[in-house]
Amino acid sequence: MLSDWNTLELQVMNQGGVRTEKLWFNFTIDRVHWANYAGKNFTDRQRIKRKAQRWANNYQSLPREERLAVLAAMMDIESSEKAEYLD
């Protein structure tokens, strides 16, 4: 039925003990889709969240022309990485 979908199995803990859950999704994992889940554990996610907020504050303090230049450079990186992934 969902033969063309991707799957991911993971171990979770609930009241009954450890269980295996299987996730089905119809997109390719080529990057983190949700920034909240970037990182391998709580400490790493907290570090990334703080870094992202710091970068956002620095970005916001730039003049508009510089913000556009920085954004264009970041989008170039994202588009080239996506192209590499698709090859």
Residue frames as a rotation matrix with the C-alpha (Angstrom) as fourth column:
MET 1
0.566 0.824 0.000 0.00
0.824 -0.566 0.000 0.00
0.000 0.000 -1.000 0.00
LEU 2
0.930 -0.295 -0.219 2.73
-0.249 -0.944 0.214 2.50
-0.270 -0.144 -0.952 0.93
SER 3
0.644 -0.698 0.314 5.59
0.706 0.700 0.107 0.79
-0.294 0.153 0.943 -0.88
ASP 4
0.186 -0.592 0.784 6.97
0.678 -0.500 -0.539 4.05
0.711 0.632 0.309 -2.30
TRP 5
0.824 0.111 0.555 7.01
-0.281 -0.770 0.572 5.81
0.491 -0.628 -0.604 1.11
ASN 6
-0.318 -0.947 -0.043 10.06
-0.250 0.128 -0.960 6.04
0.915 -0.294 -0.278 3.36
THR 7
0.779 0.545 -0.310 10.03
0.136 0.336 0.932 4.47
0.612 -0.768 0.188 6.81
LEU 8
-0.336 -0.831 0.443 11.90
-0.475 -0.257 -0.841 4.97
0.813 -0.493 -0.309 10.04
GLU 9
0.543 0.455 -0.706 11.84
0.362 0.631 0.686 2.64
0.758 -0.628 0.178 13.04
LEU 10
-0.382 -0.663 0.644 12.72
-0.410 -0.503 -0.761 3.87
0.828 -0.554 -0.079 16.51
GLN 11
-0.333 0.175 -0.927 12.60
0.746 0.650 -0.145 2.61
0.577 -0.739 -0.347 20.07
VAL 12
-0.249 0.328 0.911 10.37
-0.457 -0.869 0.188 4.54
0.854 -0.370 0.366 22.47
MET 13
-0.911 -0.037 -0.411 9.53
0.340 0.500 -0.796 4.08
0.235 -0.865 -0.443 26.13
ASN 14
-0.174 0.881 0.440 5.97
-0.491 -0.465 0.737 4.12
0.853 -0.088 0.514 27.41
GLN 15
0.117 0.274 0.955 4.19
-0.993 0.052 0.106 2.83
-0.021 -0.960 0.278 30.51
GLY 16
0.936 0.314 0.156 4.36
-0.306 0.949 -0.076 -0.72
-0.172 0.023 0.985 29.18
GLY 17
0.293 -0.908 0.299 8.10
0.340 0.392 0.855 -0.60
-0.893 -0.149 0.424 28.52
VAL 18
-0.554 -0.603 -0.575 10.18
-0.373 -0.438 0.818 -0.23
-0.745 0.667 0.018 25.39
ARG 19
0.463 0.723 0.513 8.24
0.322 0.402 -0.857 -0.35
-0.826 0.562 -0.047 22.13
THR 20
-0.741 -0.617 0.267 9.24
0.455 -0.167 0.875 -0.10
-0.495 0.769 0.404 18.49
GLU 21
0.358 0.825 -0.437 7.41
0.092 -0.497 -0.863 2.55
-0.929 0.269 -0.254 16.50
LYS 22
-0.454 -0.430 0.780 7.46
0.808 0.169 0.564 2.80
-0.375 0.887 0.271 12.73
LEU 23
0.014 0.387 -0.922 7.03
-0.105 -0.916 -0.386 6.15
-0.994 0.102 0.028 11.01
TRP 24
-0.045 0.062 0.997 5.89
0.951 0.308 0.024 6.40
-0.306 0.949 -0.073 7.39
PHE 25
0.190 0.084 -0.978 6.59
0.004 -0.996 -0.085 9.58
-0.982 0.013 -0.190 5.43
ASN 26
0.601 0.184 0.778 6.40
0.733 0.262 -0.628 10.62
-0.320 0.947 0.022 1.80
PHE 27
0.912 -0.410 -0.020 9.37
-0.387 -0.840 -0.380 13.00
0.139 0.354 -0.925 1.63
THR 28
0.461 -0.839 -0.289 13.10
0.491 0.513 -0.704 12.54
0.739 0.183 0.649 1.28
ILE 29
0.876 -0.255 -0.409 15.24
0.306 -0.363 0.880 13.19
-0.373 -0.896 -0.240 4.32
ASP 30
0.334 -0.791 0.513 17.86
0.729 -0.128 -0.672 15.46
0.598 0.598 0.534 2.79
ARG 31
-0.677 -0.481 0.557 17.98
-0.028 -0.740 -0.673 17.94
0.736 -0.471 0.487 5.67
VAL 32
-0.790 0.422 -0.446 16.26
0.541 0.135 -0.830 18.67
-0.290 -0.897 -0.335 8.96
HIS 33
-0.362 0.743 0.563 12.68
0.582 -0.292 0.759 19.63
0.728 0.602 -0.327 8.17
TRP 34
0.784 0.613 0.097 11.91
0.262 -0.468 0.844 20.93
0.562 -0.637 -0.528 11.64
ALA 35
-0.031 -0.872 0.489 14.50
-0.253 -0.466 -0.848 23.10
0.967 -0.150 -0.206 13.31
ASN 36
0.448 0.267 0.854 13.16
-0.872 -0.084 0.483 22.14
0.200 -0.960 0.195 16.75
TYR 37
0.937 -0.026 0.348 14.58
-0.083 0.952 0.294 18.64
-0.339 -0.304 0.890 16.27
ALA 38
0.570 -0.818 -0.076 18.04
-0.179 -0.033 -0.983 19.60
0.802 0.574 -0.165 14.99
GLY 39
-0.146 -0.700 0.699 20.65
-0.943 -0.116 -0.312 18.00
0.300 -0.705 -0.643 17.25
LYS 40
-0.366 -0.113 -0.924 21.39
-0.162 0.985 -0.057 14.61
0.917 0.128 -0.379 18.71
ASN 41
-0.302 0.299 -0.905 20.24
0.897 0.410 -0.164 15.24
0.322 -0.862 -0.392 22.31
PHE 42
0.684 0.676 -0.275 18.73
0.729 -0.630 0.267 17.92
0.007 -0.384 -0.923 24.55
THR 43
0.250 -0.674 -0.696 22.02
0.348 -0.608 0.714 19.74
-0.904 -0.420 0.082 25.14
ASP 44
-0.731 -0.527 0.434 22.86
0.556 -0.092 0.826 19.79
-0.395 0.845 0.360 21.44
ARG 45
-0.030 0.811 0.584 19.36
0.903 -0.229 0.364 21.03
0.429 0.538 -0.725 20.54
GLN 46
0.724 0.257 -0.640 19.63
0.588 -0.715 0.378 23.75
-0.360 -0.651 -0.668 23.19
ARG 47
-0.249 -0.903 -0.350 23.03
0.361 -0.421 0.832 24.84
-0.899 0.080 0.431 21.80
ILE 48
-0.702 0.029 0.712 21.64
0.710 -0.039 0.703 24.97
0.048 0.999 0.007 18.26
LYS 49
0.379 0.921 0.094 18.55
0.887 -0.390 0.246 26.88
0.263 -0.010 -0.965 19.39
ARG 50
0.547 -0.240 -0.802 20.68
0.409 -0.759 0.507 29.48
-0.730 -0.606 -0.317 21.17
LYS 51
-0.588 -0.806 0.072 23.04
0.405 -0.217 0.888 29.77
-0.700 0.551 0.454 18.21
ALA 52
-0.379 0.539 0.753 20.11
0.879 -0.045 0.474 30.24
0.289 0.841 -0.457 15.82
GLN 53
0.687 0.660 -0.304 18.64
0.726 -0.646 0.238 32.96
-0.040 -0.384 -0.922 18.04
ARG 54
0.143 -0.742 -0.655 22.02
0.307 -0.596 0.742 34.71
-0.941 -0.307 0.143 18.26
TRP 55
-0.770 -0.411 0.488 22.42
0.555 -0.055 0.830 34.58
-0.314 0.910 0.271 14.46
ALA 56
0.061 0.884 0.464 18.85
0.940 -0.208 0.271 35.86
0.336 0.420 -0.843 14.01
ASN 57
0.693 0.154 -0.704 19.54
0.517 -0.787 0.337 38.80
-0.502 -0.597 -0.625 16.31
ASN 58
-0.327 -0.891 -0.315 22.78
0.237 -0.400 0.885 39.61
-0.915 0.215 0.342 14.46
TYR 59
-0.639 0.159 0.752 21.00
0.769 0.118 0.628 39.29
0.011 0.980 -0.198 11.10
GLN 60
0.427 0.904 0.031 18.18
0.896 -0.428 0.122 41.57
0.124 -0.025 -0.992 12.23
SER 61
0.495 -0.283 -0.822 20.64
0.346 -0.803 0.485 44.25
-0.797 -0.525 -0.299 13.31
LEU 62
-0.575 -0.717 0.394 22.22
0.637 -0.090 0.766 44.42
-0.514 0.691 0.509 9.82
PRO 63
-0.441 0.407 -0.800 21.18
-0.579 -0.810 -0.093 47.12
-0.686 0.422 0.593 7.34
ARG 64
0.536 0.815 0.220 18.60
-0.344 0.449 -0.825 45.89
-0.771 0.367 0.521 4.82
GLU 65
0.599 -0.354 -0.718 21.10
-0.762 0.023 -0.647 45.76
0.246 0.935 -0.256 1.91
GLU 66
-0.528 -0.842 0.115 23.49
-0.827 0.479 -0.294 43.58
0.192 -0.250 -0.949 3.91
ARG 67
-0.218 0.534 0.817 20.64
-0.482 0.669 -0.565 41.32
-0.849 -0.517 0.111 5.06
LEU 68
0.786 0.556 -0.271 19.64
-0.481 0.274 -0.833 40.71
-0.388 0.785 0.483 1.44
ALA 69
0.191 -0.812 -0.552 23.24
-0.845 0.151 -0.514 39.92
0.500 0.564 -0.657 0.47
VAL 70
-0.679 -0.422 0.600 23.63
-0.704 0.606 -0.370 37.48
-0.208 -0.674 -0.709 3.37
LEU 71
0.153 0.838 0.524 20.27
-0.426 0.534 -0.730 35.85
-0.892 -0.111 0.439 2.63
ALA 72
0.744 0.080 -0.664 21.18
-0.668 0.144 -0.730 35.44
0.037 0.986 0.161 -1.06
ALA 73
-0.289 -0.932 -0.219 24.48
-0.851 0.355 -0.387 33.78
0.438 0.074 -0.896 -0.11
MET 74
-0.588 0.127 0.799 22.72
-0.540 0.674 -0.504 31.37
-0.602 -0.728 -0.328 2.27
MET 75
0.526 0.847 0.079 20.11
-0.451 0.357 -0.818 30.48
-0.721 0.395 0.570 -0.35
ASP 76
0.365 -0.504 -0.782 22.90
-0.855 0.151 -0.497 29.76
0.369 0.850 -0.376 -2.86
ILE 77
-0.708 -0.644 0.291 24.39
-0.705 0.618 -0.347 27.30
0.043 -0.451 -0.892 -0.39
GLU 78
-0.220 0.716 0.663 21.03
-0.399 0.554 -0.731 25.62
-0.890 -0.425 0.164 0.20
SER 79
0.724 0.546 -0.423 20.27
-0.585 0.159 -0.795 25.31
-0.367 0.823 0.434 -3.51
SER 80
0.027 -0.781 -0.624 23.73
-0.868 0.291 -0.402 23.89
0.495 0.553 -0.670 -4.31
GLU 81
-0.752 -0.253 0.609 23.43
-0.579 0.695 -0.426 21.32
-0.316 -0.673 -0.669 -1.50
LYS 82
0.228 0.907 0.354 20.02
-0.404 0.419 -0.813 20.27
-0.886 0.043 0.462 -2.79
ALA 83
0.634 -0.056 -0.772 21.46
-0.767 0.088 -0.636 19.90
0.104 0.995 0.012 -6.30
GLU 84
-0.484 -0.869 -0.100 24.30
-0.818 0.491 -0.301 17.73
0.311 -0.064 -0.948 -4.95
TYR 85
-0.500 0.363 0.786 21.80
-0.467 0.652 -0.598 15.55
-0.730 -0.666 -0.157 -3.10
LEU 86
0.550 0.831 -0.078 19.69
-0.475 0.235 -0.848 15.02
-0.687 0.504 0.524 -6.22
ASP 87
0.203 -0.551 -0.809 22.68
-0.950 0.090 -0.300 13.95
0.238 0.830 -0.505 -8.35
